[in-house]
Amino acid sequence: MKKRAFLFILLAGFLFPGMICAQPILSVSPLQLDKGCEETTDTIFITNQGSGVLSWSASVAIADTTWLSIVGGNSGTGNGFILVHAKANYGPLRIGSISIVSPGAIGSPMLVEVTQHNCTYPNWQYTITGNNHTILLQSTAQLSIENIPLASGDYVGVFWEDTLGNHSCAGYTEYTGISSIVIAWEDDGLTSVKDGFLPGDIFIWKLWRASDGVEFLAQASYMPVSPPITGQEIYQSGGMSGLLELSTDLSLVQAIILPSGWSIFSTYIDPPDPDLNVVLLDFSSNIIIAKNGGGMVYWPAFGLNMIGDLTIGNGYQIKTILSDTLLIEGTQIIPELTGIIIPAGWNIIAYLRTSPGWAPTMIASISTNTVLMKNSNGQVYWLAYSLNTIGDMMPGEGYQIKMNVQDTLYYPPN
C-alpha cells in the first residue's frame, strides 16, 4: 500500500508539479515610466504568472522621496496595482525607481525606473523642414559650462547667424548623459523667410543651464572626417558631424564701430579691468573726449579720467577723430538679470543685448515712467505720442533717456 502511494505521489508530481511545489512568479508592467514635467499619477500593474500565493509590497527606492511617492497599492496579495505620484519638475531631469518585492516569488524583487523631464527649458524654437544635417553627441563628448560638466536637464542647441548678427535656432536636444544627436534643419526654399541652415553656413553652438536658466555661447571641436562622418563645423544637406567638445568661452570680444565725430556707445561686456584707461587704451589715440551722463570726462590728451571705471548699464558720449572699431573684451552680461537703475531726469543708458530689438519692447519694463529716449542721430522714441523713429535699439549704441521718476530697466533675454 505504501509503495502504491509513493508511486501516485511521484506520478502526480511529474504530471502536476504545482500540486507538489506551488511557486508564484512576479510580473510587473510597465518597467519604465518616461514622464513629462507636469504633475502626474501613473498605474503600475502587478500579476502572478505562476501558481501559489503572490504577496507583494512596493516602496520608493531612492534616497530623496520628496518628488516621487506611492499614493495607492503599497502592498497586496495576488493581482493588483500601484499608484505612483510625481510632483511637477521645475529643476533638472530626475530619475527615481519603485521597488516591488514578493518574498519567495520568482522574479522578485523588480524595479520600475521613473524618469521625469524638467519644466524649465530654453526659449529656442526651430522649424522642421525637408533636409537636415545630423550631429552626433556621444556620451564621451566633453561638454561643460564655465569648466563644470553639463548636468542632466541642460540643453545643447545649434544656431545659424543672419546678416545682422542675430542667432536663430535650427535644432536642440536635452542633455541626459547618454549618446544622442542634434538635428540641424535646413532652410525651406519654398518660404520667403530663411528658417534654417544653407549649405556652407557655420554651426553656432549654445548651452543652456537648467539650474538658473542662463544660456551661453560655446566653442566646439569636432570628430575627424571619416565614414560615416562627412563634415565638421559647416552645414551640409544630408551631412553628418560628431562633437568631441563643447565649452563656454568666458572671454568674449564686442566690436563697436564708432563714426568720426560725436556718437554714443555702450557695451554688453563686463571687462576684467573696468578702468577706462585700460578699456580704451588701444583706442585712445583716436579719442578727442568722452563723457558720461553726469558730465564727467575722459580726456586722453591731458591724461584726464574723471569718469574712472566703465559702469555696466551706462552709455557714454564720445568724440573721435576717425571712424574706427572699438574692441572690448570680457564676460558677456546677461541682460534679463542685470537691472539698470535710472534716476529721474536725463541719463545715458547702455543697450545690454547682443541683437537688435524694437525700442518700445526693449524698454517696456520702464515705459510708465519714461518721457523720451534719443539715439546719437537725434532719432526719438516719444512715448506720449507713440512715436518711434529710432526703430530697433542696436548693440554697441547708447541712448539718452529722460525719466519722470527713478526706475529700474531689465531688458528681455537675448
C-alpha positions, 0 to 999 in steps of 0.5 A: 500500500505504501509503495502504491502511494509513493508511486501516485505521489511521484506520478502526480508530481511529474504530471502536476508539479504545482500540486507538489511545489506551488511557486508564484512568479512576479510580473510587473508592467510597465518597467519604465515610466518616461514622464513629462514635467507636469504633475502626474499619477501613473498605474503600475500593474502587478500579476502572478504568472505562476501558481501559489500565493503572490504577496507583494509590497512596493516602496520608493527606492531612492534616497530623496522621496520628496518628488516621487511617492506611492499614493495607492497599492503599497502592498497586496496579495495576488493581482493588483496595482500601484499608484505612483505620484510625481510632483511637477519638475521645475529643476533638472531631469530626475530619475527615481525607481519603485521597488516591488518585492514578493518574498519567495516569488520568482522574479522578485524583487523588480524595479520600475525606473521613473524618469521625469523631464524638467519644466524649465527649458530654453526659449529656442524654437526651430522649424522642421523642414525637408533636409537636415544635417545630423550631429552626433553627441556621444556620451564621451563628448566633453561638454561643460559650462564655465569648466563644470560638466553639463548636468542632466536637464541642460540643453545643447542647441545649434544656431545659424547667424543672419546678416545682422548678427542675430542667432536663430535656432535650427535644432536642440536636444536635452542633455541626459548623459547618454549618446544622442544627436542634434538635428540641424534643419535646413532652410525651406526654399519654398518660404520667403523667410530663411528658417534654417541652415544653407549649405556652407553656413557655420554651426553656432553652438549654445548651452543652456543651464537648467539650474538658473536658466542662463544660456551661453555661447560655446566653442566646439571641436569636432570628430575627424572626417571619416565614414560615416562622418562627412563634415565638421563645423559647416552645414551640409544637406544630408551631412553628418558631424560628431562633437568631441567638445563643447565649452563656454568661452568666458572671454568674449570680444564686442566690436563697436564701430564708432563714426568720426565725430560725436556718437554714443556707445555702450557695451554688453561686456563686463571687462576684467579691468573696468578702468577706462584707461585700460578699456580704451587704451588701444583706442585712445589715440583716436579719442578727442573726449568722452563723457558720461551722463553726469558730465564727467570726462575722459580726456586722453590728451591731458591724461584726464579720467574723471569718469574712472571705471566703465559702469555696466548699464551706462552709455557714454558720449564720445568724440573721435577723430576717425571712424574706427572699431572699438574692441572690448573684451570680457564676460558677456552680461546677461541682460534679463538679470542685470537691472539698470537703475535710472534716476529721474531726469536725463541719463545715458543708458547702455543697450545690454543685448547682443541683437537688435530689438524694437525700442518700445519692447526693449524698454517696456519694463520702464515705459510708465515712467519714461518721457523720451529716449534719443539715439546719437542721430537725434532719432526719438522714441516719444512715448506720449505720442507713440512715436518711434523713429529710432526703430530697433535699439542696436548693440554697441549704441547708447541712448539718452533717456529722460525719466519722470521718476527713478526706475529700474530697466531689465531688458528681455533675454537675448 
